[in-house]
């Protein structure tokens, strides 16, 4: 758990920084994430929390942290043994909704990372395309869950769609 706490401190020390974040800092954050690989779920949760809570101008550096951790993990342990990529995928939609709360000029940087992931085969296109669509303001509505408080059918779908947008 010490490694996770060290990672948490390393990542959240970026909160007071002004972009751009130095390469040395990014490497330091990535290195501490890899050290905490046994508790990778905690590491991913901490990064997602950082992206959610940070100032808008730090959203893209948060994405760069995700990119750096996933690429380093794939490089060091191989694609088959990478645990970070699949774990980040679990909440990718919500994470990217938080990422797109960045300044307008930064949205092109998010799309650039997505294009690099596509080019390098980091994630499949069926995963990346909806995230790219978000940059253009296209958000697919979540299906209504039966028995939910929002109801079912069209009204529930509309409510879910509005909840995603807001």
N, CA, C and O atoms as a DFTB+ gen file, in Angstrom:
664 C
 N C O
     1  1       0.832      -1.196       0.000
     2  2       0.000       0.000       0.000
     3  2       0.873       1.256       0.000
     4  3       0.434       2.327      -0.419
     5  1       2.112       1.115       0.473
     6  2       3.033       2.259       0.466
     7  2       3.283       2.751      -0.951
     8  3       3.377       3.954      -1.194
     9  1       3.390       1.799      -1.893
    10  2       3.630       2.172      -3.290
    11  2       2.447       2.958      -3.850
    12  3       2.633       3.899      -4.621
    13  1       1.236       2.574      -3.463
    14  2       0.030       3.282      -3.919
    15  2      -0.001       4.688      -3.332
    16  3      -0.313       5.650      -4.033
    17  1       0.321       4.807      -2.053
    18  2       0.355       6.129      -1.417
    19  2       1.414       7.022      -2.059
    20  3       1.196       8.218      -2.252
    21  1       2.562       6.428      -2.387
    22  2       3.626       7.188      -3.050
    23  2       3.149       7.665      -4.423
    24  3       3.407       8.802      -4.817
    25  1       2.449       6.783      -5.146
    26  2       1.905       7.171      -6.455
    27  2       0.891       8.298      -6.299
    28  3       0.913       9.272      -7.051
    29  1       0.011       8.160      -5.326
    30  2      -1.015       9.176      -5.079
    31  2      -0.366      10.543      -4.818
    32  3      -0.794      11.555      -5.374
    33  1       0.653      10.561      -3.981
    34  2       1.348      11.818      -3.661
    35  2       2.030      12.378      -4.909
    36  3       1.989      13.582      -5.164
    37  1       2.652      11.497      -5.676
    38  2       3.367      11.915      -6.889
    39  2       2.403      12.531      -7.905
    40  3       2.680      13.583      -8.481
    41  1       1.276      11.867      -8.114
    42  2       0.295      12.358      -9.091
    43  2      -0.345      13.658      -8.621
    44  3      -0.418      14.626      -9.378
    45  1      -0.803      13.684      -7.391
    46  2      -1.521      14.864      -6.912
    47  2      -0.594      16.056      -6.632
    48  3      -1.068      17.163      -6.376
    49  1       0.717      15.830      -6.680
    50  2       1.632      16.974      -6.605
    51  2       1.552      17.807      -7.885
    52  3       2.004      18.951      -7.915
    53  1       0.979      17.231      -8.936
    54  2       0.786      17.960     -10.200
    55  2      -0.328      18.998     -10.085
    56  3      -0.401      19.915     -10.904
    57  1      -1.194      18.869      -9.086
    58  2      -2.350      19.760      -8.924
    59  2      -1.932      21.230      -8.892
    60  3      -2.623      22.088      -9.441
    61  1      -0.810      21.515      -8.255
    62  2      -0.367      22.900      -8.117
    63  2       0.521      23.367      -9.267
    64  3       0.966      24.515      -9.283
    65  1       0.781      22.484     -10.224
    66  2       1.665      22.841     -11.337
    67  2       0.884      23.502     -12.467
    68  3      -0.328      23.334     -12.600
    69  1       1.609      24.244     -13.261
    70  2       1.040      24.839     -14.469
    71  2       1.504      24.002     -15.656
    72  3       2.674      23.628     -15.726
    73  1       0.604      23.704     -16.586
    74  2       1.042      22.982     -17.784
    75  2       2.019      23.835     -18.594
    76  3       1.951      25.061     -18.511
    77  1       2.900      23.255     -19.352
    78  2       3.072      21.822     -19.557
    79  2       3.818      21.160     -18.388
    80  3       4.653      21.772     -17.722
    81  1       3.486      19.909     -18.176
    82  2       4.143      19.119     -17.134
    83  2       5.443      18.574     -17.728
    84  3       5.454      18.086     -18.858
    85  1       6.518      18.654     -16.982
    86  2       7.827      18.241     -17.501
    87  2       7.875      16.741     -17.778
    88  3       7.136      15.946     -17.196
    89  1       8.769      16.394     -18.686
    90  2       8.966      14.985     -19.027
    91  2       9.443      14.209     -17.792
    92  3       9.023      13.074     -17.567
    93  1      10.317      14.825     -17.003
    94  2      10.836      14.169     -15.793
    95  2       9.701      13.862     -14.820
    96  3       9.669      12.784     -14.225
    97  1       8.775      14.799     -14.655
    98  2       7.636      14.598     -13.751
    99  2       6.755      13.464     -14.269
   100  3       6.311      12.614     -13.496
   101  1       6.502      13.454     -15.587
   102  2       5.669      12.416     -16.190
   103  2       6.319      11.038     -16.002
   104  3       5.640      10.056     -15.701
   105  1       7.635      10.983     -16.184
   106  2       8.350       9.714     -15.994
   107  2       8.299       9.275     -14.536
   108  3       8.168       8.086     -14.244
   109  1       8.402      10.226     -13.632
   110  2       8.354       9.926     -12.202
   111  2       6.987       9.360     -11.805
   112  3       6.905       8.392     -11.049
   113  1       5.921       9.969     -12.318
   114  2       4.556       9.492     -12.041
   115  2       4.380       8.085     -12.609
   116  3       3.841       7.203     -11.941
   117  1       4.837       7.884     -13.840
   118  2       4.711       6.573     -14.492
   119  2       5.490       5.508     -13.728
   120  3       4.991       4.405     -13.505
   121  1       6.700       5.841     -13.335
   122  2       7.545       4.893     -12.599
   123  2       6.888       4.479     -11.285
   124  3       6.910       3.303     -10.922
   125  1       6.307       5.439     -10.576
   126  2       5.658       5.098      -9.305
   127  2       4.388       4.271      -9.536
   128  3       4.020       3.459      -8.688
   129  1       3.717       4.470     -10.677
   130  2       2.545       3.643     -11.006
   131  2       2.970       2.202     -11.269
   132  3       2.324       1.263     -10.803
   133  1       4.053       2.032     -12.014
   134  2       4.544       0.688     -12.332
   135  2       5.007      -0.024     -11.056
   136  3       4.827      -1.235     -10.925
   137  1       5.593       0.707     -10.128
   138  2       6.012       0.112      -8.846
   139  2       4.810      -0.411      -8.063
   140  3       4.931      -1.368      -7.299
   141  1       3.660       0.215      -8.255
   142  2       2.448      -0.172      -7.517
   143  2       1.568      -1.114      -8.336
   144  3       0.358      -1.175      -8.117
   145  1       2.164      -1.847      -9.275
   146  2       1.378      -2.670     -10.203
   147  2       0.549      -3.743      -9.494
   148  3      -0.506      -4.133      -9.994
   149  1       1.007      -4.221      -8.350
   150  2       0.239      -5.246      -7.633
   151  2      -1.119      -4.717      -7.187
   152  3      -2.067      -5.482      -7.013
   153  1      -1.202      -3.405      -7.004
   154  2      -2.467      -2.765      -6.628
   155  2      -2.916      -1.840      -7.766
   156  3      -3.303      -0.693      -7.544
   157  1      -2.850      -2.376      -8.991
   158  2      -3.131      -1.575     -10.188
   159  2      -4.534      -0.980     -10.189
   160  3      -4.749       0.091     -10.758
   161  1      -5.488      -1.659      -9.562
   162  2      -6.855      -1.126      -9.523
   163  2      -6.889       0.198      -8.765
   164  3      -7.601       1.126      -9.149
   165  1      -6.120       0.274      -7.697
   166  2      -6.033       1.520      -6.924
   167  2      -5.385       2.627      -7.754
   168  3      -5.830       3.774      -7.740
   169  1      -4.322       2.258      -8.481
   170  2      -3.616       3.233      -9.316
   171  2      -4.570       3.823     -10.351
   172  3      -4.625       5.039     -10.533
   173  1      -5.318       2.958     -11.025
   174  2      -6.265       3.415     -12.048
   175  2      -7.326       4.312     -11.419
   176  3      -7.670       5.358     -11.971
   177  1      -7.837       3.904     -10.277
   178  2      -8.864       4.699      -9.594
   179  2      -8.321       6.081      -9.203
   180  3      -9.040       7.077      -9.293
   181  1      -7.081       6.140      -8.778
   182  2      -6.461       7.412      -8.401
   183  2      -6.333       8.328      -9.620
   184  3      -6.599       9.526      -9.529
   185  1      -5.925       7.763     -10.759
   186  2      -5.793       8.566     -11.982
   187  2      -7.160       9.080     -12.420
   188  3      -7.297      10.245     -12.794
   189  1      -8.177       8.209     -12.375
   190  2      -9.536       8.630     -12.753
   191  2     -10.029       9.748     -11.832
   192  3     -10.668      10.699     -12.281
   193  1      -9.728       9.621     -10.555
   194  2     -10.128      10.652      -9.589
   195  2      -9.401      11.967      -9.885
   196  3      -9.995      13.042      -9.805
   197  1      -8.127      11.874     -10.224
   198  2      -7.352      13.071     -10.562
   199  2      -7.985      13.787     -11.757
   200  3      -8.182      15.001     -11.726
   201  1      -8.301      13.030     -12.808
   202  2      -8.896      13.622     -14.012
   203  2     -10.240      14.261     -13.687
   204  3     -10.584      15.309     -14.234
   205  1     -10.988      13.635     -12.805
   206  2     -12.302      14.173     -12.437
   207  2     -12.179      15.459     -11.622
   208  3     -12.936      16.404     -11.846
   209  1     -11.238      15.506     -10.682
   210  2     -11.164      16.603      -9.715
   211  2     -10.255      17.765     -10.126
   212  3     -10.393      18.868      -9.595
   213  1      -9.338      17.537     -11.054
   214  2      -8.337      18.566     -11.357
   215  2      -8.926      19.751     -12.118
   216  3     -10.042      19.687     -12.633
   217  1      -8.152      20.831     -12.176
   218  2      -8.546      22.021     -12.920
   219  2      -8.615      21.675     -14.406
   220  3      -7.912      20.769     -14.855
   221  1      -9.448      22.376     -15.179
   222  2      -9.588      22.080     -16.609
   223  2      -8.264      22.037     -17.371
   224  3      -8.099      21.216     -18.273
   225  1      -7.329      22.901     -17.024
   226  2      -6.066      22.919     -17.772
   227  2      -5.160      21.729     -17.449
   228  3      -4.148      21.529     -18.120
   229  1      -5.512      20.936     -16.431
   230  2      -4.727      19.738     -16.105
   231  2      -5.379      18.449     -16.605
   232  3      -4.860      17.360     -16.360
   233  1      -6.511      18.561     -17.302
   234  2      -7.192      17.371     -17.822
   235  2      -6.296      16.639     -18.819
   236  3      -6.129      15.423     -18.728
   237  1      -5.718      17.377     -19.772
   238  2      -4.877      16.745     -20.792
   239  2      -3.626      16.120     -20.172
   240  3      -3.288      14.991     -20.526
   241  1      -2.923      16.801     -19.263
   242  2      -1.821      16.105     -18.593
   243  2      -2.280      14.819     -17.882
   244  3      -1.520      13.855     -17.801
   245  1      -3.513      14.805     -17.373
   246  2      -4.065      13.579     -16.789
   247  2      -4.175      12.474     -17.826
   248  3      -3.884      11.312     -17.540
   249  1      -4.600      12.841     -19.044
   250  2      -4.661      11.865     -20.142
   251  2      -3.259      11.393     -20.501
   252  3      -3.054      10.214     -20.789
   253  1      -2.298      12.303     -20.484
   254  2      -0.921      11.920     -20.775
   255  2      -0.398      10.926     -19.740
   256  3       0.408      10.056     -20.071
   257  1      -0.844      11.044     -18.504
   258  2      -0.466      10.078     -17.463
   259  2      -1.035       8.707     -17.816
   260  3      -0.331       7.700     -17.732
   261  1      -2.317       8.665     -18.214
   262  2      -2.939       7.397     -18.632
   263  2      -2.129       6.791     -19.770
   264  3      -1.776       5.613     -19.730
   265  1      -1.839       7.596     -20.782
   266  2      -1.093       7.137     -21.953
   267  2       0.277       6.600     -21.551
   268  3       0.682       5.526     -21.997
   269  1       0.975       7.331     -20.724
   270  2       2.313       6.936     -20.310
   271  2       2.309       5.630     -19.517
   272  3       3.151       4.760     -19.740
   273  1       1.366       5.498     -18.600
   274  2       1.277       4.276     -17.788
   275  2       0.956       3.074     -18.668
   276  3       1.592       2.027     -18.547
   277  1      -0.025       3.220     -19.552
   278  2      -0.431       2.094     -20.404
   279  2       0.707       1.701     -21.341
   280  3       1.006       0.515     -21.486
   281  1       1.343       2.682     -21.977
   282  2       2.424       2.356     -22.910
   283  2       3.616       1.725     -22.196
   284  3       4.212       0.778     -22.708
   285  1       3.967       2.239     -21.022
   286  2       5.090       1.678     -20.266
   287  2       4.781       0.257     -19.804
   288  3       5.641      -0.622     -19.864
   289  1       3.568       0.039     -19.350
   290  2       3.164      -1.291     -18.899
   291  2       3.212      -2.295     -20.052
   292  3       3.703      -3.412     -19.893
   293  1       2.698      -1.884     -21.210
   294  2       2.717      -2.766     -22.386
   295  2       4.146      -3.050     -22.825
   296  3       4.464      -4.167     -23.234
   297  1       5.002      -2.043     -22.742
   298  2       6.397      -2.206     -23.148
   299  2       7.148      -3.125     -22.178
   300  3       7.894      -4.011     -22.595
   301  1       6.939      -2.899     -20.894
   302  2       7.694      -3.614     -19.870
   303  2       7.207      -5.051     -19.667
   304  3       8.015      -5.960     -19.480
   305  1       5.892      -5.253     -19.704
   306  2       5.339      -6.571     -19.385
   307  2       4.752      -7.288     -20.593
   308  3       4.409      -8.466     -20.498
   309  1       4.630      -6.605     -21.719
   310  2       4.031      -7.194     -22.910
   311  2       2.540      -6.921     -22.952
   312  3       1.901      -6.697     -21.924
   313  1       1.998      -6.943     -24.161
   314  2       0.584      -6.620     -24.368
   315  2      -0.314      -7.589     -23.602
   316  3      -1.331      -7.185     -23.038
   317  1       0.061      -8.862     -23.582
   318  2      -0.772      -9.881     -22.933
   319  2      -0.820      -9.732     -21.415
   320  3      -1.814     -10.094     -20.785
   321  1       0.240      -9.204     -20.831
   322  2       0.301      -9.108     -19.368
   323  2       0.043      -7.699     -18.842
   324  3       0.168      -7.447     -17.644
   325  1      -0.318      -6.782     -19.740
   326  2      -0.643      -5.418     -19.310
   327  2      -1.951      -5.447     -18.537
   328  3      -2.966      -5.919     -19.049
   329  1      -1.935      -4.948     -17.310
   330  2      -3.150      -4.916     -16.492
   331  2      -3.786      -3.529     -16.484
   332  3      -4.978      -3.389     -16.212
   333  1      -2.989      -2.505     -16.782
   334  2      -3.501      -1.137     -16.706
   335  2      -4.488      -0.813     -17.831
   336  3      -5.551      -0.245     -17.579
   337  1      -4.140      -1.172     -19.066
   338  2      -5.011      -0.862     -20.210
   339  2      -6.428      -1.379     -20.027
   340  3      -7.380      -0.601     -20.099
   341  1      -6.589      -2.689     -19.789
   342  2      -7.942      -3.220     -19.595
   343  2      -8.673      -2.587     -18.412
   344  3      -9.893      -2.429     -18.449
   345  1      -7.934      -2.226     -17.368
   346  2      -8.589      -1.623     -16.203
   347  2      -9.055      -0.198     -16.503
   348  3     -10.140       0.200     -16.080
   349  1      -8.243       0.569     -17.229
   350  2      -8.674       1.915     -17.622
   351  2      -9.918       1.845     -18.505
   352  3     -10.759       2.743     -18.467
   353  1     -10.035       0.781     -19.298
   354  2     -11.187       0.639     -20.201
   355  2     -12.513       0.558     -19.455
   356  3     -13.547       0.953     -19.993
   357  1     -12.497       0.054     -18.234
   358  2     -13.748      -0.140     -17.493
   359  2     -14.542       1.154     -17.327
   360  3     -15.772       1.123     -17.356
   361  1     -13.870       2.282     -17.155
   362  2     -14.555       3.569     -16.966
   363  2     -14.148       4.596     -18.017
   364  3     -14.187       5.800     -17.761
   365  1     -13.756       4.119     -19.204
   366  2     -13.242       5.030     -20.224
   367  2     -14.244       6.109     -20.618
   368  3     -13.870       7.270     -20.786
   369  1     -15.506       5.740     -20.766
   370  2     -16.503       6.722     -21.197
   371  2     -16.610       7.848     -20.180
   372  3     -16.562       9.023     -20.543
   373  1     -16.754       7.498     -18.923
   374  2     -16.866       8.515     -17.870
   375  2     -15.580       9.338     -17.756
   376  3     -15.627      10.553     -17.569
   377  1     -14.443       8.668     -17.871
   378  2     -13.162       9.369     -17.793
   379  2     -13.041      10.393     -18.919
   380  3     -12.592      11.519     -18.704
   381  1     -13.448       9.986     -20.123
   382  2     -13.349      10.911     -21.256
   383  2     -14.387      12.024     -21.178
   384  3     -14.153      13.122     -21.682
   385  1     -15.523      11.756     -20.557
   386  2     -16.483      12.845     -20.335
   387  2     -15.852      13.894     -19.421
   388  3     -16.039      15.094     -19.621
   389  1     -15.111      13.437     -18.427
   390  2     -14.397      14.367     -17.546
   391  2     -13.256      15.070     -18.283
   392  3     -13.006      16.255     -18.064
   393  1     -12.564      14.331     -19.160
   394  2     -11.466      14.923     -19.921
   395  2     -11.947      16.050     -20.821
   396  3     -11.274      17.071     -20.958
   397  1     -13.110      15.866     -21.433
   398  2     -13.622      16.864     -22.371
   399  2     -14.136      18.117     -21.663
   400  3     -14.659      19.020     -22.317
   401  1     -13.999      18.183     -20.363
   402  2     -14.306      19.416     -19.622
   403  2     -13.058      20.302     -19.540
   404  3     -12.869      21.058     -18.587
   405  1     -12.226      20.184     -20.556
   406  2     -10.982      20.944     -20.632
   407  2     -11.197      22.188     -21.506
   408  3     -12.257      22.329     -22.117
   409  1     -10.212      23.087     -21.573
   410  2     -10.336      24.225     -22.485
   411  2     -10.485      23.752     -23.938
   412  3      -9.958      22.703     -24.308
   413  1     -11.199      24.524     -24.754
   414  2     -11.487      24.142     -26.145
   415  2     -10.229      23.776     -26.920
   416  3     -10.230      22.799     -27.668
   417  1      -9.147      24.552     -26.750
   418  2      -7.926      24.285     -27.534
   419  2      -7.312      22.936     -27.172
   420  3      -6.605      22.346     -27.989
   421  1      -7.566      22.443     -25.975
   422  2      -6.983      21.170     -25.538
   423  2      -7.689      19.956     -26.131
   424  3      -7.132      18.858     -26.117
   425  1      -8.890      20.128     -26.646
   426  2      -9.631      18.984     -27.191
   427  2      -8.897      18.356     -28.368
   428  3      -8.981      17.145     -28.575
   429  1      -8.176      19.169     -29.143
   430  2      -7.401      18.615     -30.260
   431  2      -6.283      17.710     -29.742
   432  3      -5.910      16.742     -30.405
   433  1      -5.750      18.021     -28.566
   434  2      -4.696      17.187     -27.971
   435  2      -5.261      15.832     -27.544
   436  3      -4.582      14.810     -27.646
   437  1      -6.500      15.831     -27.067
   438  2      -7.150      14.571     -26.682
   439  2      -7.342      13.706     -27.921
   440  3      -7.045      12.512     -27.906
   441  1      -7.841      14.316     -28.995
   442  2      -8.057      13.582     -30.252
   443  2      -6.723      13.066     -30.791
   444  3      -6.656      11.972     -31.351
   445  1      -5.672      13.853     -30.621
   446  2      -4.343      13.427     -31.085
   447  2      -3.900      12.155     -30.359
   448  3      -3.369      11.237     -30.985
   449  1      -4.114      12.100     -29.055
   450  2      -3.763      10.896     -28.281
   451  2      -4.596       9.710     -28.769
   452  3      -4.072       8.608     -28.935
   453  1      -5.890       9.933     -28.997
   454  2      -6.756       8.856     -29.494
   455  2      -6.262       8.353     -30.850
   456  3      -6.253       7.148     -31.101
   457  1      -5.854       9.272     -31.722
   458  2      -5.328       8.882     -33.035
   459  2      -4.035       8.088     -32.904
   460  3      -3.816       7.128     -33.643
   461  1      -3.185       8.481     -31.972
   462  2      -1.946       7.727     -31.735
   463  2      -2.252       6.329     -31.202
   464  3      -1.600       5.358     -31.586
   465  1      -3.240       6.230     -30.320
   466  2      -3.637       4.913     -29.808
   467  2      -4.156       4.040     -30.943
   468  3      -3.877       2.842     -30.991
   469  1      -4.905       4.640     -31.848
   470  2      -5.425       3.887     -32.992
   471  2      -4.269       3.431     -33.880
   472  3      -4.189       2.260     -34.250
   473  1      -3.381       4.355     -34.218
   474  2      -2.249       4.067     -35.101
   475  2      -1.354       2.970     -34.530
   476  3      -0.876       2.106     -35.265
   477  1      -1.129       3.008     -33.216
   478  2      -0.225       2.049     -32.570
   479  2      -0.934       0.807     -32.039
   480  3      -0.302      -0.061     -31.438
   481  1      -2.247       0.719     -32.260
   482  2      -2.997      -0.468     -31.848
   483  2      -3.088      -0.643     -30.342
   484  3      -3.184      -1.768     -29.852
   485  1      -3.060       0.458     -29.604
   486  2      -3.138       0.371     -28.143
   487  2      -4.527      -0.112     -27.724
   488  3      -4.653      -0.991     -26.871
   489  1      -5.570       0.469     -28.329
   490  2      -6.950       0.057     -28.080
   491  2      -7.649      -0.131     -29.424
   492  3      -7.260       0.472     -30.425
   493  1      -8.684      -0.972     -29.439
   494  2      -9.429      -1.238     -30.672
   495  2     -10.224      -0.015     -31.108
   496  3     -10.587       0.836     -30.296
   497  1     -10.486       0.049     -32.412
   498  2     -11.213       1.190     -32.973
   499  2     -12.637       1.274     -32.432
   500  3     -13.168       2.371     -32.263
   501  1     -13.264       0.124     -32.157
   502  2     -14.639       0.171     -31.629
   503  2     -14.683       0.808     -30.235
   504  3     -15.736       1.272     -29.799
   505  1     -13.564       0.831     -29.548
   506  2     -13.469       1.518     -28.256
   507  2     -13.165       3.000     -28.475
   508  3     -13.729       3.864     -27.803
   509  1     -12.268       3.284     -29.421
   510  2     -11.809       4.654     -29.641
   511  2     -12.821       5.537     -30.361
   512  3     -12.903       6.734     -30.082
   513  1     -13.595       4.963     -31.286
   514  2     -14.502       5.781     -32.096
   515  2     -15.516       6.571     -31.263
   516  3     -15.675       7.769     -31.498
   517  1     -16.209       5.950     -30.299
   518  2     -17.138       6.741     -29.479
   519  2     -16.436       7.864     -28.707
   520  3     -17.023       8.920     -28.473
   521  1     -15.185       7.634     -28.315
   522  2     -14.431       8.660     -27.592
   523  2     -14.075       9.816     -28.519
   524  3     -14.069      10.975     -28.106
   525  1     -13.778       9.489     -29.785
   526  2     -13.516      10.528     -30.785
   527  2     -14.798      11.301     -31.098
   528  3     -14.774      12.515     -31.296
   529  1     -15.914      10.576     -31.137
   530  2     -17.203      11.226     -31.399
   531  2     -17.541      12.240     -30.309
   532  3     -18.160      13.269     -30.582
   533  1     -17.135      11.950     -29.082
   534  2     -17.388      12.879     -27.972
   535  2     -16.758      14.241     -28.244
   536  3     -17.309      15.273     -27.860
   537  1     -15.606      14.240     -28.904
   538  2     -14.918      15.500     -29.206
   539  2     -15.775      16.373     -30.109
   540  3     -15.694      17.601     -30.060
   541  1     -16.596      15.733     -30.934
   542  2     -17.480      16.458     -31.843
   543  2     -18.851      16.696     -31.234
   544  3     -19.756      17.188     -31.909
   545  1     -19.008      16.351     -29.966
   546  2     -20.281      16.588     -29.291
   547  2     -21.308      15.500     -29.515
   548  3     -22.469      15.669     -29.144
   549  1     -20.908      14.379     -30.115
   550  2     -21.834      13.269     -30.338
   551  2     -21.692      12.307     -29.170
   552  3     -20.630      11.720     -28.963
   553  1     -22.766      12.150     -28.408
   554  2     -22.738      11.246     -27.255
   555  2     -23.879      10.256     -27.400
   556  3     -25.043      10.641     -27.517
   557  1     -23.535       8.987     -27.390
   558  2     -24.570       7.958     -27.488
   559  2     -25.278       7.846     -26.150
   560  3     -24.627       7.797     -25.107
   561  1     -26.610       7.804     -26.167
   562  2     -27.339       7.686     -24.899
   563  2     -27.109       6.324     -24.266
   564  3     -26.957       5.321     -24.964
   565  1     -27.085       6.296     -22.946
   566  2     -26.995       5.021     -22.231
   567  2     -28.348       4.337     -22.330
   568  3     -29.381       5.006     -22.312
   569  1     -28.356       3.018     -22.435
   570  2     -29.651       2.337     -22.438
   571  2     -30.310       2.451     -21.068
   572  3     -29.635       2.447     -20.039
   573  1     -31.636       2.553     -21.069
   574  2     -32.374       2.638     -19.805
   575  2     -32.291       1.291     -19.103
   576  3     -32.438       0.244     -19.734
   577  1     -32.059       1.320     -17.820
   578  2     -31.964       0.101     -17.029
   579  2     -33.347      -0.209     -16.480
   580  3     -33.991       0.651     -15.879
   581  1     -33.802      -1.443     -16.689
   582  2     -35.133      -1.814     -16.206
   583  2     -35.181      -1.708     -14.691
   584  3     -34.246      -2.091     -13.987
   585  1     -36.297      -1.177     -14.212
   586  2     -36.494      -1.063     -12.777
   587  2     -35.755       0.114     -12.160
   588  3     -35.732       0.267     -10.939
   589  1     -35.147       0.951     -13.005
   590  2     -34.432       2.100     -12.441
   591  2     -35.408       3.208     -12.088
   592  3     -36.564       3.192     -12.512
   593  1     -34.935       4.168     -11.311
   594  2     -35.781       5.277     -10.886
   595  2     -36.190       6.159     -12.057
   596  3     -37.187       6.876     -11.979
   597  1     -35.423       6.106     -13.140
   598  2     -35.735       6.958     -14.283
   599  2     -36.842       6.367     -15.134
   600  3     -37.336       7.018     -16.054
   601  1     -37.228       5.158     -14.840
   602  2     -38.270       4.521     -15.633
   603  2     -37.661       3.832     -16.833
   604  3     -36.445       3.827     -17.023
   605  1     -38.537       3.249     -17.643
   606  2     -38.036       2.585     -18.835
   607  2     -38.685       3.225     -20.043
   608  3     -39.520       4.122     -19.927
   609  1     -38.287       2.750     -21.185
   610  2     -38.869       3.275     -22.414
   611  2     -38.245       4.594     -22.821
   612  3     -37.141       4.933     -22.396
   613  1     -38.967       5.331     -23.648
   614  2     -38.441       6.551     -24.250
   615  2     -38.104       7.622     -23.226
   616  3     -37.043       8.241     -23.307
   617  1     -38.983       7.848     -22.272
   618  2     -38.739       8.891     -21.280
   619  2     -37.477       8.596     -20.468
   620  3     -36.677       9.495     -20.209
   621  1     -37.304       7.340     -20.071
   622  2     -36.105       6.952     -19.329
   623  2     -34.851       7.141     -20.167
   624  3     -33.825       7.584     -19.652
   625  1     -34.920       6.808     -21.466
   626  2     -33.777       6.986     -22.356
   627  2     -33.430       8.455     -22.513
   628  3     -32.258       8.829     -22.509
   629  1     -34.452       9.285     -22.651
   630  2     -34.227      10.726     -22.780
   631  2     -33.575      11.259     -21.510
   632  3     -32.640      12.057     -21.578
   633  1     -34.062      10.821     -20.361
   634  2     -33.484      11.266     -19.096
   635  2     -32.019      10.845     -18.995
   636  3     -31.163      11.640     -18.607
   637  1     -31.735       9.588     -19.348
   638  2     -30.358       9.103     -19.305
   639  2     -29.471       9.894     -20.252
   640  3     -28.330      10.211     -19.914
   641  1     -29.983      10.216     -21.434
   642  2     -29.226      10.985     -22.405
   643  2     -28.888      12.364     -21.842
   644  3     -27.754      12.830     -21.960
   645  1     -29.872      13.007     -21.233
   646  2     -29.648      14.332     -20.655
   647  2     -28.670      14.263     -19.489
   648  3     -27.858      15.169     -19.300
   649  1     -28.748      13.189     -18.709
   650  2     -27.839      13.018     -17.582
   651  2     -26.397      12.894     -18.075
   652  3     -25.476      13.413     -17.444
   653  1     -26.200      12.201     -19.208
   654  2     -24.863      12.036     -19.774
   655  2     -24.319      13.377     -20.249
   656  3     -23.144      13.680     -20.042
   657  1     -25.159      14.174     -20.878
   658  2     -24.724      15.458     -21.420
   659  2     -24.386      16.432     -20.309
   660  3     -23.386      17.146     -20.386
   661  1     -25.218      16.463     -19.270
   662  2     -25.020      17.423     -18.179
   663  2     -24.055      16.875     -17.207
   664  3     -23.746      17.527     -16.209
